[in-house]
Every structure is written in C-alpha cells, then in structure tokens.
Amino acid sequence: MKKSGIVIIVLLLAVILAANAVFTVREDEYACTVRFSKIIDTTAEAGLHFKVPFVDSVKYFSKATQLYDIPPSEVLTSDKQNMTVDCYILWSISDPKLFYQTLGSTSVAEQRLDALTYNELKTVMGTLAQADIINMEDGAKRNEIYGSIATDVDALAKTYGIRVEDVKIKQFDLPESNLNAVYGRMISERNQMAEKYTADGNYEASIIRNDVDKQVNILISDAEAEAAKLEAEGEQEYMRLLAEAYDTADKKDFYSFTLALDALKASLNGDEKTVILDANSELAKILMGANG
C-alpha cells in the first residue's frame, strides 16, 4: 500500500515536471526563455520547446504589426502658432531580446513611442508655417512629411528592438483660441477674391456693352443712310413717272385740277361745307376754269 502511494506521488511529480519543462510557441509570436531575470534563449520557431522546470520562465511577444493611436498633442509651427496633431503609428517588435531588456512590455513601448513620435512631430512642424500646413493641397508633400517622420522615429526606436513601419497624421486641428481668428482671415481672403472677380467681371461687361452699343449705332446709322438713299431714289423715280405720265399741256392741267380737288377735299373735313376762296388763288382759278 505504501509502495503504490509512493509510485503515484512519483508519477504525479514526473507529470508536473514534464508539464513545466515544455512550452509551445505560435506562428505569430516570439518566445524568450528567462532565467533569474535574464534572457538565455529567444525563438521565433513555432512548435514545442523545452526549458528547465521551475527555474526558467517564458515571455511571449507578438510578431504582428501593432497600431498605436497617439493621443492628440499640440506643436508649435515656425511662425509660432499652436496646432493640434492627431496621428497613429504602426510598429512591430524586431528584436525580442532587446525589446525585453530595454522596455519589457507593450504598454511601456507605447509610452516610449509616444514620446519619440511627439518629439519628431514637434521638430518637423517647427520648420513649417501654419499657412503652409493648412493650405497644403498636394498629397505628395504630405507623404514626404510622413515618410521623413517615420524614418526618423524608426531609427530611434531600433535601440529598443522596435521597427516603426509607418506614421500617419490623421488630422491637423487648430486650438479653440485660434479657430475664430483663422476662420476670419480665411473668410476675409475669400471675400477679397470674390470682390476682385466681381470687379473684373463688371469691367469686362462694360467693355462688351460699349462695343455692342457702338456696333448698334453703326448699324442704325448705316440703315438710316440707306433708307434716305432709297427714299430719294423713290422720289426721283416718282417724279420721273409723273413727268412721263403728264407730258402734254392738257394732261398737266388735268393733274393740277385733281391736285386742287384733293386740297379742297382735305379742307372740307368738318361740318362746314362752305369754302371761301380768293379770286386770284390758284385753286379758285382752277375751279373757275372747270366751271367755265
């Protein structure tokens, strides 16, 4: 009975030792074997591995790219204007042993990356004026800024076993104290541009109107001259036709008589039908001659 109990205890201890002597590593992680707070081995190979039971411990670190959203922070531009920068950083562990020795955990690594990135942002933004940042419309220029920041932060982070893959600025914001002043300046600039465009448009419109008025006056003048010419030609033709129609004395007398009748008819346009004529008037002579 005692022997069977001892065997069971020995087997149990053996199982515990065996379980504590092995550890597994996944495809997406590093494993560091730690003995008395010192790393004695590092592996990135997935599978089953061995360690000294109860003496060694294992620290795991992710191989995957990690995103750290840096809290918004204020920077000073070259023209001494405050701006709030909101950005994020993509990073991964490149040297797990160095990472463990210098930082030890992801939370500490994020704090260090926060400080490194902020210092670099402060340096780069300090070379740009606020107006250049706000009006930067060329995406290539922004990519150059991102690239330079990421390169510099990566060079600094290598001392901690970290590889910085990218730094992206999500948004540039103005502090509340500067928003109204900047918006006012932008509105004023847009109003000045609008007034300039309006003035230019009115000037061009006046030139067009003056030219149109000139062309209209020329056309009217030409038309009136042509009309006067045609009217004169018509009068001339009318007189020629009259001369041809009344080419004898009798015809001329008849024509004069009809003109006299027309004149008399025109004078009798009211209720009074009596006409008093001087005996020496041409109309009287014509009428008297007709009567005789």
C-alpha positions as CSV (number, residue, x, y, z in Angstrom):
1,M,0.0,0.0,0.0
2,K,2.8,2.4,0.9
3,K,4.7,1.5,-2.3
4,S,1.7,2.2,-4.5
5,G,1.2,5.6,-2.9
6,I,4.9,6.4,-3.4
7,V,4.6,5.4,-7.1
8,I,1.6,7.6,-7.5
9,I,3.4,10.6,-6.0
10,V,6.5,10.0,-8.1
11,L,4.3,9.8,-11.3
12,L,2.5,12.9,-10.3
13,L,5.7,14.8,-9.7
14,A,7.0,13.5,-13.0
15,V,3.9,14.7,-14.8
16,I,4.3,18.1,-13.1
17,L,7.9,18.3,-14.1
18,A,7.3,17.3,-17.6
19,A,4.5,19.8,-18.0
20,N,6.7,22.5,-16.6
21,A,9.6,21.6,-18.8
22,V,7.9,22.3,-22.1
23,F,6.2,25.2,-23.7
24,T,4.7,26.0,-27.1
25,V,5.2,28.9,-29.5
26,R,2.6,30.0,-32.0
27,E,3.4,31.2,-35.5
28,D,2.6,34.9,-34.7
29,E,4.8,35.3,-31.6
30,Y,8.3,35.3,-30.2
31,A,9.2,33.3,-27.0
32,C,12.0,34.4,-24.7
33,T,13.3,31.9,-22.1
34,V,14.1,33.9,-18.9
35,R,16.3,32.5,-16.1
36,F,16.8,34.7,-13.0
37,S,15.5,37.8,-14.8
38,K,18.0,37.2,-17.7
39,I,17.1,36.0,-21.2
40,I,19.0,32.9,-22.0
41,D,17.3,32.0,-25.3
42,T,14.9,33.5,-27.8
43,T,13.0,31.7,-30.5
44,A,10.6,32.6,-33.3
45,E,10.1,29.0,-34.4
46,A,6.6,27.7,-33.9
47,G,6.2,24.3,-32.0
48,L,7.1,22.6,-28.8
49,H,10.2,23.7,-26.9
50,F,11.9,22.8,-23.6
51,K,13.1,24.7,-20.6
52,V,14.3,24.0,-17.1
53,P,11.2,23.4,-14.9
54,F,10.6,25.8,-12.0
55,V,13.7,27.7,-12.9
56,D,13.0,29.1,-16.4
57,S,10.0,31.2,-17.3
58,V,8.8,32.2,-20.8
59,K,7.9,35.7,-22.0
60,Y,5.8,35.9,-25.2
61,F,5.8,38.9,-27.6
62,S,3.7,39.3,-30.7
63,K,5.3,39.3,-34.2
64,A,2.3,41.1,-35.7
65,T,2.2,44.7,-36.7
66,Q,0.5,46.8,-33.9
67,L,-1.4,50.1,-34.2
68,Y,-0.9,52.7,-31.5
69,D,-3.2,55.7,-31.7
70,I,-1.3,58.5,-30.2
71,P,-3.3,61.0,-28.2
72,P,-3.7,64.4,-29.9
73,S,-0.9,66.8,-28.9
74,E,0.0,70.5,-29.6
75,V,3.0,71.5,-31.6
76,L,4.4,74.9,-32.5
77,T,4.8,76.0,-36.1
78,S,7.7,78.1,-37.5
79,D,5.6,81.2,-37.2
80,K,4.9,80.5,-33.5
81,Q,1.3,79.3,-34.0
82,N,-0.1,76.3,-32.0
83,M,-1.6,73.4,-33.8
84,T,-3.0,70.1,-32.6
85,V,-1.8,67.0,-34.3
86,D,-3.7,63.7,-34.2
87,C,-1.7,60.7,-35.6
88,Y,-1.1,57.0,-35.2
89,I,1.9,54.7,-35.6
90,L,2.3,51.2,-36.9
91,W,5.1,49.2,-35.2
92,S,6.3,45.7,-34.6
93,I,9.0,44.0,-32.5
94,S,12.1,43.3,-34.5
95,D,14.4,42.1,-31.7
96,P,12.5,40.5,-28.8
97,K,15.6,40.1,-26.6
98,L,16.5,43.8,-26.9
99,F,12.8,44.7,-26.5
100,Y,12.6,42.8,-23.2
101,Q,15.8,44.2,-21.9
102,T,15.0,47.8,-22.6
103,L,11.2,48.0,-22.3
104,G,9.8,44.8,-21.1
105,S,6.2,45.3,-22.1
106,T,3.9,46.7,-24.8
107,S,2.5,49.4,-22.5
108,V,6.0,50.8,-21.8
109,A,6.8,50.5,-25.5
110,E,3.8,52.6,-26.4
111,Q,4.8,55.3,-23.9
112,R,8.3,55.4,-25.4
113,L,6.9,55.6,-29.0
114,D,4.6,58.3,-27.9
115,A,7.5,60.4,-26.7
116,L,9.7,59.7,-29.7
117,T,6.9,60.5,-32.2
118,Y,5.9,63.7,-30.5
119,N,9.4,65.0,-30.4
120,E,9.8,64.2,-34.1
121,L,6.5,65.9,-35.0
122,K,7.5,68.9,-32.9
123,T,10.8,69.2,-34.8
124,V,9.2,68.7,-38.3
125,M,6.2,71.0,-37.7
126,G,8.6,73.6,-36.3
127,T,10.0,74.0,-39.9
128,L,6.6,74.7,-41.5
129,A,4.4,77.8,-41.2
130,Q,0.8,77.4,-40.2
131,A,-0.4,78.7,-43.6
132,D,1.7,76.1,-45.4
133,I,0.2,73.3,-43.3
134,I,-3.4,74.5,-43.7
135,N,-3.2,75.2,-47.4
136,M,-1.1,72.1,-48.3
137,E,-3.1,70.5,-51.1
138,D,-0.5,68.3,-52.7
139,G,-0.8,64.8,-51.3
140,A,2.8,64.1,-52.3
141,K,4.1,66.8,-50.0
142,R,2.2,65.2,-47.1
143,N,3.6,61.8,-47.9
144,E,7.1,63.2,-47.8
145,I,6.4,64.6,-44.3
146,Y,5.0,61.3,-43.2
147,G,7.9,59.4,-44.7
148,S,10.6,61.6,-43.0
149,I,8.9,61.3,-39.6
150,A,8.5,57.5,-39.9
151,T,12.2,57.1,-40.9
152,D,13.5,59.3,-38.1
153,V,11.3,57.6,-35.4
154,D,12.3,54.1,-36.8
155,A,16.0,55.0,-36.4
156,L,15.4,56.0,-32.8
157,A,13.2,53.0,-32.0
158,K,15.7,50.5,-33.2
159,T,17.6,50.9,-29.9
160,Y,14.6,49.3,-28.2
161,G,14.2,46.4,-30.6
162,I,11.3,48.1,-32.4
163,R,10.6,48.6,-36.1
164,V,8.4,51.5,-37.0
165,E,6.6,50.7,-40.2
166,D,4.6,53.9,-40.7
167,V,3.5,57.2,-39.0
168,K,0.3,58.7,-40.3
169,I,-1.2,62.1,-39.4
170,K,-4.9,61.8,-39.3
171,Q,-5.8,65.4,-38.8
172,F,-4.3,68.9,-38.2
173,D,-6.5,71.0,-35.9
174,L,-6.3,74.5,-34.6
175,P,-6.7,75.2,-30.9
176,E,-10.0,76.7,-29.9
177,S,-8.4,80.1,-29.2
178,N,-7.1,80.3,-32.8
179,L,-10.1,78.9,-34.7
180,N,-12.1,82.1,-34.9
181,A,-9.1,84.2,-35.9
182,V,-8.0,81.8,-38.7
183,Y,-11.6,81.4,-40.0
184,G,-12.0,85.2,-40.0
185,R,-8.8,85.5,-42.0
186,M,-9.8,82.8,-44.5
187,I,-13.3,84.5,-44.9
188,S,-11.7,87.9,-45.5
189,E,-9.3,86.4,-48.1
190,R,-12.2,84.7,-49.9
191,N,-14.3,87.9,-49.8
192,Q,-11.4,89.9,-51.3
193,M,-11.1,87.3,-54.1
194,A,-14.8,87.5,-54.7
195,E,-14.7,91.3,-54.9
196,K,-11.8,91.1,-57.4
197,Y,-13.6,88.6,-59.6
198,T,-16.8,90.8,-59.5
199,A,-14.8,94.0,-60.4
200,D,-13.1,92.1,-63.2
201,G,-16.4,90.8,-64.5
202,N,-18.0,94.3,-64.4
203,Y,-15.1,95.8,-66.3
204,E,-15.3,93.1,-69.0
205,A,-19.1,93.5,-69.1
206,S,-18.7,97.3,-69.6
207,I,-16.3,96.7,-72.5
208,I,-18.7,94.3,-74.1
209,R,-21.7,96.6,-73.6
210,N,-19.8,99.6,-75.1
211,D,-18.7,97.6,-78.1
212,V,-22.3,96.3,-78.6
213,D,-23.7,99.9,-78.3
214,K,-21.1,101.1,-80.9
215,Q,-22.0,98.3,-83.3
216,V,-25.7,99.1,-82.8
217,N,-25.2,102.8,-83.5
218,I,-23.2,102.0,-86.6
219,L,-25.9,99.6,-87.9
220,I,-28.7,102.2,-87.2
221,S,-26.7,105.0,-88.9
222,D,-26.0,102.8,-91.9
223,A,-29.6,101.7,-92.1
224,E,-30.9,105.3,-91.9
225,A,-28.5,106.4,-94.6
226,E,-29.6,103.5,-96.8
227,A,-33.2,104.3,-96.1
228,A,-32.7,108.0,-97.0
229,K,-30.9,107.0,-100.2
230,L,-33.8,104.6,-101.1
231,E,-36.4,107.3,-100.3
232,A,-34.6,109.8,-102.5
233,E,-34.3,107.3,-105.3
234,G,-38.0,106.6,-104.9
235,E,-39.0,110.3,-105.0
236,Q,-36.8,110.7,-108.1
237,E,-38.4,107.7,-109.8
238,Y,-41.9,109.0,-108.8
239,M,-41.2,112.4,-110.3
240,R,-39.9,110.7,-113.5
241,L,-43.0,108.7,-113.8
242,L,-45.2,111.8,-113.3
243,A,-43.2,113.6,-116.0
244,E,-43.8,110.7,-118.3
245,A,-47.5,110.5,-117.5
246,Y,-48.2,114.2,-117.8
247,D,-46.1,115.2,-120.8
248,T,-48.7,117.4,-122.6
249,A,-50.4,120.7,-121.6
250,D,-53.8,119.1,-121.3
251,K,-52.5,116.3,-119.0
252,K,-50.7,118.9,-116.9
253,D,-53.9,120.9,-116.5
254,F,-55.8,117.8,-115.5
255,Y,-53.2,116.8,-113.0
256,S,-53.3,120.3,-111.5
257,F,-57.1,120.1,-111.4
258,T,-57.0,116.8,-109.5
259,L,-54.5,118.2,-107.0
260,A,-56.8,121.1,-106.4
261,L,-59.7,118.8,-105.8
262,D,-57.6,116.8,-103.3
263,A,-56.6,120.0,-101.5
264,L,-60.3,121.1,-101.4
265,K,-61.4,117.7,-100.1
266,A,-58.8,117.8,-97.4
267,S,-60.0,121.3,-96.3
268,L,-63.6,120.1,-96.0
269,N,-63.1,117.7,-93.1
270,G,-65.5,119.3,-90.6
271,D,-69.3,120.1,-90.5
272,E,-68.8,123.3,-92.5
273,K,-69.1,122.6,-96.3
274,T,-68.6,126.2,-97.5
275,V,-65.2,127.3,-98.9
276,I,-64.3,130.9,-99.4
277,L,-61.5,131.4,-102.0
278,D,-59.8,134.5,-103.3
279,A,-60.4,135.1,-106.9
280,N,-56.7,135.3,-107.5
281,S,-55.9,131.9,-105.8
282,E,-54.7,129.2,-108.0
283,L,-57.4,126.9,-106.6
284,A,-60.1,129.4,-107.5
285,K,-58.8,129.8,-110.9
286,I,-58.7,126.1,-111.5
287,L,-62.2,125.7,-110.2
288,M,-63.5,128.6,-112.1
289,G,-61.8,127.3,-115.2
290,A,-63.5,123.9,-114.7
291,N,-66.8,125.7,-114.1
292,G,-66.4,127.8,-117.2
